[in-house]
Amino acid sequence: MRKEDKGVIIGQLADTVKEYGHFYIIDTTAMDAAATSDLRRKCFKAGIKLVVVKNSLLHKALMSLDVDYSPLFDSLKGTTAVMFSEVANAPAKLLKEYKEGVPTLKAAYAEEGFYVGADQLEALATIKSKNEVIADIIALLQSPAKNVISALQSGGNTIHGVLQTLAERGE
């Protein structure tokens, strides 16, 4: 491959990392063509971009960015594919579907954190997306208001019942 072509690929990889924000480095060594094609289809349906890369080119692309990605460099060995996603936990959920452990997670960068090793897959799958966190916050904010309204409504019935009982006693 010519040096100019490598420079273009490095630039494209760096742009893709900036665009998506979350990426998983996976090992696809044990996958045959049919399994790889199936993985690509599933990634496309889930909104995940899957790219097979040379380790040295990905290393140089990560080095060219402002963020220090050095914790991921040791995992750039063997056959490597990168899953880019806008949702931090989407690739982890997709990888968990594979029972035989192929493809294997090498490392990931999600929600501005580094996850190295296949044992981190469970932690990555439980990360909440931005929309899920916003929904949780809104539910928490609405809860006290609902409780106050409920108490006021039931309190009116209680006061009415107490007044009615007192009125009946007075007779």
C-alpha positions in Angstrom: 0.0 0.0 0.0 1.3 3.4 -0.9 2.1 6.0 1.7 -0.5 8.4 0.3 -3.2 5.7 0.6 -2.2 5.0 4.2 -2.5 8.7 5.0 -6.0 8.9 3.5 -7.1 5.8 5.5 -5.6 7.2 8.7 -7.5 10.4 8.2 -10.8 8.6 7.5 -10.4 6.5 10.6 -9.6 9.6 12.7 -12.7 11.3 11.3 -14.9 8.3 12.0 -13.7 8.1 15.6 -14.5 11.8 16.1 -17.9 11.4 14.4 -19.2 8.4 16.5 -17.6 9.0 19.9 -17.9 5.3 21.0 -16.0 2.4 19.5 -15.3 -1.2 20.3 -12.1 -3.1 19.1 -13.0 -6.7 18.5 -11.2 -9.8 17.4 -12.7 -11.6 14.4 -10.0 -14.2 13.8 -12.2 -17.3 14.3 -15.0 -16.0 12.1 -15.6 -17.3 8.6 -17.0 -15.4 5.7 -20.6 -16.3 6.5 -20.3 -15.3 10.1 -18.6 -12.0 9.2 -21.4 -11.3 6.7 -24.0 -12.0 9.4 -22.2 -9.7 11.9 -22.2 -6.9 9.3 -25.9 -7.3 8.7 -26.7 -7.2 12.4 -24.4 -4.1 12.8 -26.2 -2.3 10.0 -29.6 -3.0 11.5 -28.4 -1.7 14.9 -26.9 1.5 13.5 -23.3 0.3 14.1 -20.5 0.8 11.6 -18.2 -2.2 11.3 -14.8 -1.6 9.8 -11.9 -4.1 9.5 -8.6 -2.3 10.0 -4.9 -2.8 10.1 -3.7 -2.4 13.6 -0.9 0.0 12.7 -3.2 2.3 10.8 -5.7 2.4 13.6 -2.9 3.1 16.1 -1.7 6.1 14.0 -5.3 7.4 13.6 -5.8 7.3 17.4 -2.4 9.0 17.9 -3.4 11.8 15.7 -6.4 12.7 17.8 -6.5 15.0 20.9 -7.7 12.3 23.3 -5.0 10.0 24.9 -6.1 6.5 23.6 -2.9 4.8 24.9 -4.7 2.3 27.2 -6.1 0.7 24.0 -2.8 0.3 22.2 -1.9 -3.0 23.8 -5.1 -4.6 22.4 -4.1 -3.8 18.8 -2.8 -7.3 17.9 -4.1 -10.0 15.6 -7.1 -9.5 13.3 -9.0 -6.4 14.3 -12.3 -4.9 13.5 -13.8 -1.7 14.9 -17.5 -1.2 15.7 -18.4 2.5 15.7 -21.6 3.6 17.4 -23.4 6.7 18.6 -25.0 4.7 21.4 -22.4 3.5 24.0 -24.0 0.1 24.8 -25.4 -1.0 21.4 -22.2 -2.9 20.3 -22.0 -4.6 23.7 -25.6 -5.8 23.5 -24.9 -7.1 19.9 -21.7 -8.9 21.0 -23.6 -10.6 23.9 -25.9 -12.3 21.4 -23.0 -14.4 20.2 -23.0 -17.5 22.5 -19.7 -19.0 21.2 -17.7 -15.9 22.1 -16.9 -15.0 18.5 -16.3 -12.1 17.9 -14.3 -11.4 21.1 -14.1 -7.9 22.7 -10.5 -6.7 22.9 -11.1 -3.2 24.2 -13.6 -0.3 24.0 -13.9 3.4 24.4 -17.4 4.3 25.6 -18.7 7.3 27.5 -15.2 8.7 27.8 -13.9 5.6 29.6 -11.6 2.8 28.6 -12.6 -0.9 28.9 -9.9 -3.4 28.2 -10.5 -7.1 28.0 -13.4 -9.5 27.1 -14.5 -9.5 30.8 -15.7 -5.9 30.4 -18.5 -6.8 28.0 -21.1 -7.1 30.8 -20.2 -3.6 32.2 -20.4 -2.1 28.7 -23.8 -3.7 28.1 -25.2 -2.1 31.3 -24.1 1.4 30.4 -27.2 3.6 30.0 -27.5 5.7 26.8 -27.9 9.5 27.0 -31.7 9.1 26.2 -32.1 6.5 29.0 -30.4 8.8 31.5 -32.6 11.7 30.5 -35.7 9.6 30.8 -34.6 8.5 34.3 -34.0 12.1 35.4 -37.4 13.2 34.1 -39.1 10.4 35.9 -37.3 11.4 39.1 -38.3 15.0 38.7 -41.9 14.1 38.0 -42.3 11.8 40.9 -42.4 14.4 43.7 -44.9 16.5 41.8 -47.1 13.4 41.3 -46.9 12.6 45.0 -47.9 16.2 46.0 -50.9 16.2 43.6 -51.9 12.8 44.8 -51.7 13.8 48.5 -53.7 17.0 47.8 -56.4 15.1 46.0 -56.7 12.4 48.6 -56.4 15.0 51.4 -59.5 16.7 50.1 -61.4 13.5 50.3 -60.1 12.8 53.8 -61.0 16.3 55.1 -64.5 16.0 53.5 -64.9 12.6 55.3 -63.8 14.0 58.6 -66.2 17.0 58.3 -69.0 14.7 57.3 -68.4 12.4 60.3 -68.2 15.4 62.7 -71.4 16.8 61.3 -73.1 13.4 61.8 -71.9 13.3 65.4 -73.2 16.7 66.2 -76.7 15.7 65.4 
